[in-house]
Amino acid sequence: MKLKSFLGFSAPSVVLMLLLLALPMLMTGWLSVRNCAFDMELAVVVQTGPFGSSEVTTQRAKVDAAGRPVLQCSFVGAEYYRKVLGLDTQPGAAGADQNEFFDALRFTLLYVAVTTPFVLAGGLALALAMNRVTQRLKGLFIAASLLPFIITPVVGALAIKWLFRDNGLVPHLLSGVGIEVFWMGQAWSAQLLVILYGVWHVLPFAFIVFYAGLQGVPQDALESATIDGASAWQKLRYVTLPHLAPLVVFVTLIHLMDAYRVFEPVIVLTQGAFTTSVQVLTYHILLLEDNPYKASAAAVLTIVGIGVLLIPLLRKTWREQRKGN
């Protein structure tokens, strides 16, 4: 392909990626090392009421000649990173032994580690089972399997919450056999529901990718293995799985990026009472502390965490591509 044709095809995608991904990430990084605040001054204002007027001294932002508030900005370096990581907390001070970021990171990594194998194994199992279903029923089963992935995350999390709330269907059925669990009132059960939602919601994505990959498995290789006396497990291990290996890496990459940013189920199911994630922590910093600069530092740490998780898979993919060339 000529260079001009290549640039013509790739330029729109490159421009969009720069505008939608690179520039926001650079701005987030820039905000994380700065601090801006209004330049305040004391002013005497006259308050008028039904019983007369009075002078009150109050604080207000200074304004320039054009009437705009004066904003003072300074470079703070890694100060907000230290605050997010809890490195500026004095030993023995309140909260020194319990850092919010590392608590959020601990659950986020647990969520990623538990959901990923279940998503991969469950998606592959569903794809293999669907591959044996008759052609007439495949459309119906595929449509039903994709419903959890089509439903918006908040609605899906609400469905799980309504099923497991104290007067929900699941506690009612469990109480019939003498088991009582307050799913929303304990840390372990609330975290289990978040993980359950993560598997339920993403499993259809892995299923449809693996099912599409199964349609390209070379039938002559399967027939040769059958003639040679290979069992179903041997054909799966030595023929099907090697063919699906690139798709396994693809699904893993997508799920790792998505799982590390888990947000909706934590907010809907626990409201951050029993568990939190790095994405929820960033949201709370921005909403409760009203500090976009500290929230930017937390966002940068989130991006770094995603990069660290993806490094092994990206290296593996890079090596395979080089061998292929």
N, C-alpha and C positions, 0 to 999 in steps of 0.2 A: 504494500500500500504506500502511495506517495505521502510525503510529509504533509503536504497541503491538505490532502483528503483526511489524513489521520487527525490533524488539528481541527478540521471542520467538524469531525464526529465527536472528538473528545472535549473541545473547548466549552460547550454549554455545560457539560457535567462538571468540569473542573471549576468553572465560574460559580456554579451553584454550591459545590462543596466548599469553596472558599467563603462564600457569603453566609451559608447556613451552618457551617461547622468550624472552619478555621478561625474566622473573625470572632465569633462568640467565645471560642475557647481562649483566644488571645486577650479579649476584653476581660474575661473572668480572671485570667492570670494577672492582668494589670490591676484590677480592682482589689485582688487579694493582698497586694503589697502596698496599698495606699490607705489613707484615712482622710475623710473629708467631713467637716463640720461647719455649721454656720457661725460666723463671727458675731457673738452676742454683745449686747450693751445694755446698761441700765437706763431706763427711760421713765419719766414721770408722765402718767396719763391721767386725764380727768374722767372720772366715772360719774355719770348723771343718772339719778334715780328719782322716784316720786317724792323723796324727802330732801332733795337737794343734790349738790355735787360735792365730790371729794377727790383729792389727789392721791393716786396710788403709784408706788414705785414697782416696776415690773421689768422683766427681761424681754428683749426682742432682738431679732436679727438686724444687724446693720445693713443698710442699703447703699448702693452706689449712686452716682449722679443720675443714672437711668431708672432708679427705683427698684433695681433687682437686688435680692439678698446677697450679701458678700459671703462666698464659700471659701473657707481656708482648707487647703489640701496639703498633705505631707506624705513623704515616703516612709513607711514603717517596716519595710523588709519582711522578715519572717515572724513578726510579732503575732499576727492572727493565726498563723500556723501553730505557733507555740501554744496559743490559747485553746485552739481546737483540740490539740493533742494533750493538753493538760500539763505541758512542760513548764509553765510559769507558776504552777501551784506550789506553794511552800510545803515542805514535809510537815505532817502533823496538822495541816489546815483542814477545814471541813471540805469533804469531797476529794481529798488528795488520794485516797485509796480506791476511789471509784470514778473512773474517767468515762464520760458519756461517749466519747468517740470510740474508745476501745470496746466498750460494751456493745455499741452499735455494730462495730466491725466484727466482733465475735459472732453475733447472731447472723449477720450478713454472710459470713463465710460458712457458717453452719447451714444456712438456707441453700447456698450454692452447692455445698458438698453433698447434701442429702437429696436435693431435687434432681441434680444432673444425672446420676445413674438411673433413677427411677424413670425420668423422661426418656432417656435413650433406650433402656430395656423395655419399658412399656410401649413406646412408639414402635420399636422393632417387632415386638410380639403382636401388636394390633395389625401391623402391616402384613406380617406373615399369615395371620389368621384371615385377614381380608382377602389375601391372594388366593385363598381356597374357597371363598364364598362363590356361589353361582352368579353368573353375570346379571341375572334378573334382580337380585337382591343387593348387589354392590352399591348402586346409586343411593338406595335408602340408607344403608349402613354407613356409607361415607358421609352423607349429609348429617346423620345423627351424631357421628363421631366428631364432626367439626363444630358442633354447636358451642362447646365451652370456649373454643378459640375465637368464635365470631362474637360472642357476648362481650360487651365492654367490661374492663377489669373491675370497675366499681360495682356494677350490677352482679357480676359473678361472685365477688366477695360478699355482697349483701345476701345472695342466695345461700352461701355457705353459713353465714352468720345466722340467718333465720332457721336453718336446719338444726344448728347446734345450740341455739339460745336455750335458756332454762326451761321455757315452755314449748320448745321446738319439737320436731318429729323424732330426731335421734335420741335426745334424753328421754322422751316418752317411751320409745321402744326399749331402751336400755333399762329403764325403771321396771319394765315388765318382767325382766329376768333378774331383778335385784341389784342392778348396777346403777349407781348414781354418780355422775361426774358433772361438775359445774365448769363447763368448757370455757366460759368467758371470765371465770373468777380465779383461775390459777395460771401461773406463768407457763408451766410445761404444756398444759392443754391448749392455751392460747397460741403458743409457738407451734404446736403440732398442727393446729388449724391453718396457720399461715403456710406451713410447708405443704399441707394437703391441698390447699388452694393452688399453690405454685405448680404442683404436679398435675392437678386436674386441668388447669388452664392451658398449660404449654404442651401437654401430651399430644393433642391433635396435630400440632405443628410438626412434631417429630414423626408422627404416624404418616401424615400425607407426604412428607419428603421421602421417607423410607419406602412407602408404597409406590411412589413414582419411580424410585430407584430400582425396585424389584421388577418393574416392567422391562428394564434394560439388561437384566441378567442373561447372559448367553445361554440359550436353551441347549445348544449342542454340547456345551461343557457339562450341563446337568445330565443330559442323556448319556454322555460318555461315563460320567461317574456312576450312574445307575447300572450301566452295563458291567462296569468293573466291580459291582457289588458294594458300592458305598452306601452306608446307612443315611437316614435323613439328617442326623446330626453331623456326619462327615461332609455331606453336601453343603449344609449350612455353613460349616466352619471353613471349608477349603475352597468353596466356589462362591457362595452368596455373600458372606461377610467381607472377603477381600474386594469384591465388586462394590460394596456399599461403604467401604472405608472412607473415601472422600466425603461422602454425605454425613458420616458419623462426625467427622471433624467439623463440617459446616454447621450441623445442628448444635454441636457442643459450643462452637464459637458464638453463635447467636444466643444460645441460652445463657452462657456465662455473662455476656454483656447485659442481657435483660435481667437475669437473676440478681446481679450485683446492684442493680438499681431498683430493687423491690420497694414498692411504695404503697400502692393502693390497698393490698390486703392488711398491711400493718395498721394503716390509718382506719380502715373500716372495722376490722375485727378487734383490735386492741386499743385504738386511739393512743398508742404509745404507752399504755399503762404498764404492761408486762414485758414488752419487748420493743425494740426500735431497730432501725437500719440506718446506714450512712446517708441514704437519700432522705429519710424522714428526719434525721438529725439536722441536715441542711435546711429543710423546710421549717423546722422549729426555730432554728437560729434566725432565719429571715423573718418569720412571723412573730415570734415571741420577743426576741431581743431587738428586732427591727434594725439589724446590723447587716447590710448587704455586703460589706467588706469581709467580715468574718465568715458569712455564708459562702462567699466566693472562694475563700481558702478551703472550706469544707468541700466545695464542689471540685476544686482542683485535686484534693486528696482522693476524692471518689474516682476521678478520671485516672489518676495514677494507679489506684487499686485495680481498676479494670485492665489497664495495660499490663500490670504484673501478672494477673491471672491469664492473660492471653499470650504472654511471651512463649511458654512451652509449645502451645499449639501452633503459633505463627512460625516458630523455628522449625517445627516438624514439617509444616506445609512448605516452607521455603526450601528445605533440604530435598523434599520429594520433587518439587518443581525443578530444582537444579539437576537431580538425577534423571528426570524425564527429558531434559534438554540435552 
